Amino acid sequence: MKKSRLAILSLTLIIAFASLYIWWRQEERIPTDNPQISVEELEKPEKPEEIREPRVYNPPETIEIQISGVGDIMVHSPQIPAQFNPITGNYDFHNNFQYVAPYLREADLALGNLETTFRGPEVEYAGYPAFNTPDALADALKSAGFDGLATANNHTYDTGEKGIIRTVEVLKERNLLTFGTRRTADEEGFAIIDIKGIKVGLTAYTYETPMVGGRPAINGILLSSEAEALIDTFSYERLQEDLPLMKERIEILKERGAEIIVFYIHWGHEYHQRPSHYQREIAKELANYGVDILFGSHPHVIQPIEIIKTQDGEHETVVVYSMGNFISNQRLETIGNPRTEDGIIVNVTLSKNITTQDIRLKELTYTPTWVHKYYSKGKPVYEILPLPEVIIGANDYALSQEELNRATNSQRATRDLIESEIFIKIANIINS
């Protein structure tokens, strides 16, 4: 009996001590301030310090770029003294573009047709018929937001071979792309620029006037053999020979990696608001060659916009037959034609699918512009006005009632011309 009691007592003590030990271990492990944590969770081994995975960059599915183009940038004789500051003794053209600069700066690539030369002060500054403009215009164009300028047009040779060369030099010094002319016969007169991963090829051609003694001419001026090698030109007289040369240029741009081809072309008839037969035929050929955007200049008035499909139906080309005058002294008072005061900023938005590499036209818009000329202290002032903004807030621009009427008429004429059945077709193509 005694041994049994001792055994029972010993067993009881063992059980008691065991229960006490278990209770103590639980009390030690379970935090009193968080009774919801289970024993099972606490018995899991402690996690090592969390290691954050590096952030993975997910590139966008598409890339979008906006290419904007304007027409003729001209400086006629009255514009030159208008931009001279007698206090500083310098020329300044910045005010010409102050109101449209925000529109140009919105573009990823802003382009225009420079229809003058920068021969320098060794030749008198002048307008028509031989244009030579102070270098200060190039500064203003850069400041306004331009990225590149077509330099091939019928006034390219106004100040001779030296004028061609120096014009390119002045623009390149300001980091402006040039296309259409070159400084030497060996230099390439075109450009390729990478914008957000999309390579855009730029080239420009101008029409020749009838040949003189079997030699090519521009504006009736016989081209020297040296000058001929510096300008990209075509002739209506030998179009069947020159179109293949344009095709070759487009192929070179594509071989160099250009995914988008922008083609500036100086063509058509002055002051005609409808494209000629030649313009339409050339546009069709260039579309078939693979041009994506065709910006037209020279008529000094606005002509329609349309989209041309290639013969195989695989490609679409935006064709702006003429963008009118961006700035000039041509107007109702000087040549009796108010439509020479009108211009447009054409905006082409393109979208590239990163996966498939396909590029398509996403949006096509335009902003009507008007050259406002007025006098301040007896001196002419030239300003390019974005019409939609100006007409809504006319008081901010201090327009007289007559000036407001002219601006309104300009916008109406531009919209009547562009927003026609053709433009509606464009919208349908984009939205399809």
C-alpha positions in Angstrom: 0.0 0.0 0.0 2.7 2.4 1.0 4.6 1.8 -2.3 1.4 2.2 -4.2 0.7 5.5 -2.5 4.2 6.7 -3.2 3.9 5.6 -6.8 0.5 7.4 -7.1 2.0 10.4 -5.4 5.0 10.4 -7.6 2.8 10.0 -10.7 0.6 12.8 -9.5 3.6 15.1 -9.0 4.9 14.2 -12.4 1.6 15.0 -14.1 1.4 18.2 -12.1 4.9 19.3 -13.0 4.2 18.3 -16.6 1.0 20.4 -16.7 2.7 23.3 -15.0 5.5 23.1 -17.6 3.1 23.0 -20.5 1.1 25.9 -19.1 4.3 27.9 -18.5 5.5 27.3 -22.1 2.2 28.4 -23.5 2.2 31.5 -21.4 5.7 32.3 -22.5 4.9 31.8 -26.2 1.5 33.5 -26.5 1.7 37.2 -26.3 -0.9 38.5 -23.9 -1.6 41.5 -26.1 -2.5 39.4 -29.1 -4.6 36.4 -28.0 -5.7 35.7 -31.6 -2.4 34.2 -32.7 -2.5 30.4 -32.6 0.1 28.1 -31.2 0.4 26.5 -34.6 1.4 29.9 -36.1 3.8 30.6 -33.4 5.5 27.3 -33.7 6.4 28.0 -37.3 10.0 29.0 -37.8 10.6 32.8 -37.9 10.7 34.1 -41.5 14.0 35.7 -42.6 13.9 39.4 -43.3 11.7 40.0 -46.4 13.7 40.5 -49.6 11.9 42.9 -52.0 11.9 41.8 -55.6 13.2 44.5 -58.0 10.4 46.4 -59.7 9.8 45.2 -63.2 9.3 47.9 -65.8 6.3 47.1 -68.0 6.7 49.0 -71.3 3.6 50.5 -72.8 1.7 48.5 -75.4 1.8 51.4 -77.8 3.9 54.5 -78.5 2.3 57.6 -79.9 4.1 60.5 -81.6 2.7 63.7 -83.1 4.2 65.2 -86.2 3.2 68.7 -87.1 3.8 70.6 -90.3 3.3 74.1 -91.6 3.6 75.8 -94.9 5.7 78.6 -96.3 7.8 80.7 -94.0 8.6 83.8 -96.0 10.2 87.1 -95.3 9.2 89.8 -97.8 11.0 93.1 -98.0 8.6 95.0 -95.6 9.1 92.3 -93.0 12.8 92.9 -92.6 12.8 96.5 -91.2 9.7 95.6 -89.2 11.9 93.2 -87.2 14.9 95.5 -86.7 15.4 97.0 -83.3 17.2 100.4 -83.6 18.1 100.4 -79.9 20.0 97.1 -80.0 21.0 97.3 -83.6 19.8 93.7 -84.1 17.0 91.8 -85.8 14.4 89.9 -83.8 11.6 87.7 -85.2 10.4 86.1 -82.0 7.2 88.1 -81.9 6.1 86.6 -85.2 5.6 83.2 -83.6 4.7 84.0 -80.0 1.1 83.0 -80.2 1.6 79.8 -82.2 4.7 78.6 -80.4 2.7 76.6 -77.8 1.0 74.7 -80.6 4.4 73.8 -82.2 5.9 72.8 -78.9 3.2 70.3 -78.3 4.5 68.3 -81.3 7.1 65.6 -81.0 8.4 66.8 -84.4 7.5 70.3 -85.8 8.4 71.0 -89.4 8.0 73.8 -91.9 9.1 75.0 -95.3 11.8 77.7 -95.1 11.3 79.8 -98.2 14.2 82.1 -97.9 18.0 81.9 -97.6 20.6 82.9 -95.0 23.4 84.2 -97.2 24.4 86.7 -94.5 25.0 90.4 -94.4 27.5 90.3 -97.3 24.5 90.4 -99.5 21.7 92.9 -98.9 18.8 91.6 -96.9 15.8 91.5 -99.2 12.6 89.8 -100.1 11.1 89.0 -103.4 12.5 88.2 -106.0 15.7 87.2 -104.3 15.2 86.3 -100.6 17.9 86.9 -98.1 16.9 87.0 -94.4 18.9 87.8 -91.2 20.1 84.8 -89.2 17.9 86.0 -86.4 14.9 84.3 -88.1 16.6 80.9 -87.4 16.8 81.7 -83.7 13.2 82.6 -83.6 12.2 79.4 -85.4 14.2 77.3 -83.0 12.7 79.1 -80.0 9.2 78.7 -81.4 9.5 75.0 -81.3 10.6 73.9 -84.8 12.7 70.8 -85.0 13.4 70.7 -88.7 13.0 72.7 -91.9 12.6 71.8 -95.6 15.1 73.9 -97.5 14.2 72.8 -101.1 11.9 75.3 -102.9 11.9 77.7 -105.8 13.8 80.3 -103.8 16.6 78.0 -102.6 18.9 79.4 -105.2 18.1 83.1 -104.8 21.5 83.9 -103.4 23.5 81.4 -105.3 25.5 78.4 -104.3 26.9 80.2 -101.2 23.3 80.9 -100.1 22.4 77.2 -100.3 25.4 76.2 -98.2 25.2 78.9 -95.6 21.5 78.4 -95.1 22.2 74.8 -94.1 25.0 75.8 -91.8 23.0 78.4 -90.0 20.2 75.9 -89.3 22.5 73.1 -88.2 24.3 75.5 -85.8 21.0 75.8 -84.1 20.4 72.1 -84.0 17.6 72.3 -86.5 17.3 69.3 -88.9 17.6 70.2 -92.6 16.3 68.2 -95.6 16.1 69.0 -99.3 19.6 70.6 -99.7 23.1 69.9 -98.7 26.5 71.7 -98.3 28.5 69.4 -100.5 27.6 66.9 -103.2 28.8 64.1 -100.9 26.6 65.2 -98.0 23.2 63.6 -97.5 20.3 66.1 -98.0 17.9 64.1 -95.9 17.5 63.3 -92.2 16.4 60.4 -89.9 15.4 61.1 -86.3 14.4 58.7 -83.5 11.3 59.9 -81.6 10.3 57.7 -78.7 11.6 54.7 -80.4 10.1 55.4 -83.8 12.5 56.4 -86.6 11.2 59.1 -88.9 12.8 59.8 -92.2 12.6 63.3 -93.7 13.2 64.4 -97.3 12.1 67.3 -99.5 12.0 68.0 -103.2 11.1 71.2 -105.2 9.9 71.6 -108.8 12.1 73.0 -111.5 11.0 75.7 -113.9 11.4 74.9 -117.6 14.9 74.1 -118.7 17.2 76.7 -120.1 19.4 75.5 -123.0 18.9 72.0 -121.9 19.9 72.8 -118.3 17.8 72.6 -115.2 16.6 75.9 -113.7 14.8 77.1 -110.6 12.7 80.3 -110.8 14.1 80.7 -114.3 17.6 80.8 -112.9 20.0 78.4 -114.6 21.5 76.0 -112.1 25.3 75.6 -112.1 26.4 72.0 -112.1 27.7 72.5 -108.6 24.4 73.9 -107.4 22.4 71.2 -109.1 24.1 68.6 -106.9 23.1 70.5 -103.8 19.3 70.6 -104.3 16.8 67.8 -104.6 14.6 68.7 -107.5 12.1 67.2 -110.0 10.9 68.4 -113.3 7.4 68.2 -114.7 9.0 67.8 -118.1 10.9 64.6 -117.2 8.7 63.3 -114.4 9.0 59.7 -115.6 12.8 59.9 -114.9 12.6 61.8 -111.6 9.9 59.8 -109.9 12.1 56.7 -109.8 14.8 58.9 -108.1 12.3 59.9 -105.4 11.5 56.2 -105.0 15.2 55.4 -104.6 15.4 58.1 -101.9 12.5 56.6 -100.0 14.1 53.1 -100.2 17.4 54.5 -98.8 15.5 56.0 -95.9 13.8 52.7 -95.2 17.1 50.8 -95.5 18.5 53.2 -92.9 15.7 52.2 -90.5 13.1 54.8 -91.1 9.7 53.5 -90.1 7.8 56.7 -91.1 8.5 58.7 -94.2 7.7 62.4 -94.2 8.0 64.0 -97.6 7.9 67.8 -98.1 7.2 68.7 -101.7 7.2 72.2 -103.3 4.7 71.9 -106.2 1.4 73.1 -107.8 0.2 76.4 -109.1 0.4 79.6 -107.1 -2.9 80.9 -105.6 -4.9 77.8 -106.8 -7.0 76.3 -104.0 -7.4 73.0 -105.8 -4.5 70.6 -106.6 -3.4 70.2 -110.1 -3.4 67.0 -112.2 0.3 66.7 -111.6 0.0 67.1 -107.9 -2.6 64.3 -107.7 -0.6 62.0 -109.9 2.7 62.5 -108.0 0.9 62.0 -104.7 -0.5 58.6 -105.9 3.0 57.5 -106.9 4.6 58.6 -103.7 1.9 56.8 -101.7 2.7 53.6 -103.6 6.4 54.2 -102.8 5.7 54.1 -99.1 5.5 57.8 -98.1 3.4 58.2 -94.9 2.9 61.9 -94.7 3.1 64.3 -97.7 3.3 68.0 -96.8 2.8 70.3 -99.8 3.9 73.9 -100.2 4.2 76.7 -102.8 0.7 77.6 -103.8 0.6 80.2 -100.9 -3.0 79.3 -100.3 -4.5 76.3 -98.5 -5.5 73.3 -100.6 -7.4 70.2 -99.4 -6.3 67.3 -97.3 -7.0 63.6 -98.2 -5.8 60.1 -97.4 -4.6 58.0 -100.4 -4.7 54.3 -100.2 -2.0 52.4 -102.1 -2.9 50.2 -105.0 -2.5 47.0 -102.9 -4.7 48.5 -100.2 -2.0 47.9 -97.6 -0.9 51.4 -97.0 -2.4 54.9 -96.3 -0.8 58.2 -97.0 -1.8 61.5 -95.5 -1.6 64.1 -98.3 -1.8 67.8 -97.5 -1.7 69.4 -100.9 -0.8 72.9 -99.6 -0.6 74.3 -96.1 -0.7 77.9 -97.3 1.5 80.7 -95.9 2.6 80.4 -92.4 4.0 83.9 -92.5 4.5 86.4 -95.3 3.6 89.8 -96.5 1.2 88.5 -99.1 -2.3 89.6 -98.3 -5.4 91.5 -99.5 -3.6 94.8 -99.5 -0.5 93.7 -101.4 -1.7 91.2 -104.0 -5.5 91.4 -103.7 -5.9 87.9 -102.3 -7.0 87.5 -98.7 -6.5 83.7 -98.8 -2.7 84.3 -98.9 -3.0 85.4 -95.2 -4.2 81.9 -94.3 -2.3 78.9 -93.1 -2.7 75.7 -91.1 -0.8 73.7 -88.6 -1.4 70.1 -89.5 -1.0 67.5 -86.7 -0.6 63.8 -87.5 -0.7 61.4 -84.6 0.8 58.0 -85.2 0.6 54.9 -82.9 3.1 52.1 -82.9 2.2 48.7 -81.4 5.3 47.5 -79.5 4.4 43.8 -79.9 3.6 43.8 -83.6 5.7 46.8 -84.6 2.7 48.0 -86.7 2.3 51.7 -87.0 -1.1 53.3 -87.8 -2.6 56.7 -88.2 -4.5 57.5 -84.9 -5.6 61.1 -85.4 -5.4 63.9 -87.9 -6.2 67.5 -86.8 -5.4 71.0 -87.9 -5.3 74.5 -86.5 -6.2 77.4 -88.8 -3.8 80.3 -88.6 -3.9 83.9 -89.9 -1.2 86.5 -90.4 -2.2 89.5 -88.4 -0.5 92.7 -89.7 -1.0 96.0 -87.9 1.0 99.1 -87.1 2.4 100.2 -83.8 4.1 103.7 -83.7 4.1 103.8 -87.5 6.0 100.4 -87.7 4.4 97.2 -89.2 4.0 94.3 -86.8 3.5 90.7 -88.0 2.0 88.0 -85.8 0.7 84.5 -86.6 -2.5 83.9 -84.8 -4.1 80.5 -83.9 -7.7 81.4 -85.1 -9.9 79.2 -82.8 -8.2 80.6 -79.7 -8.1 84.2 -81.1 -11.8 84.4 -82.1 -13.0 83.1 -78.8 -10.8 85.6 -76.9 -10.5 88.4 -79.4 -10.2 91.1 -76.7 -7.0 89.5 -75.4 -5.4 90.2 -78.8 -6.7 93.8 -79.1 -8.3 93.2 -82.5 -10.4 95.9 -84.0 -13.8 94.9 -85.3 -12.5 94.9 -88.9 -9.5 92.7 -87.9 -11.8 90.3 -86.0 -14.1 90.1 -89.1 -11.0 89.2 -91.3 -9.9 86.6 -88.8 -13.3 85.1 -88.7 -13.6 85.0 -92.5 -10.2 83.4 -92.6 -11.2 80.6 -90.3 -14.5 80.1 -92.1 -12.8 79.9 -95.5 -10.2 77.4 -94.2 -12.9 75.2 -92.6 -15.1 75.3 -95.7 -12.2 74.1 -97.8 -10.8 71.4 -95.5 -13.9 70.1 -93.6 -15.5 68.8 -96.8 -16.6 65.4 -97.8 -12.9 64.5 -98.2 -12.1 65.3 -94.6 -15.1 63.3 -93.4 -13.7 60.3 -95.3 -10.5 60.7 -93.4 -12.2 60.6 -90.1 -14.0 57.4 -91.2 -10.7 55.8 -92.1 -9.1 56.7 -88.8 -12.0 55.4 -86.8 -12.3 52.2 -88.8 
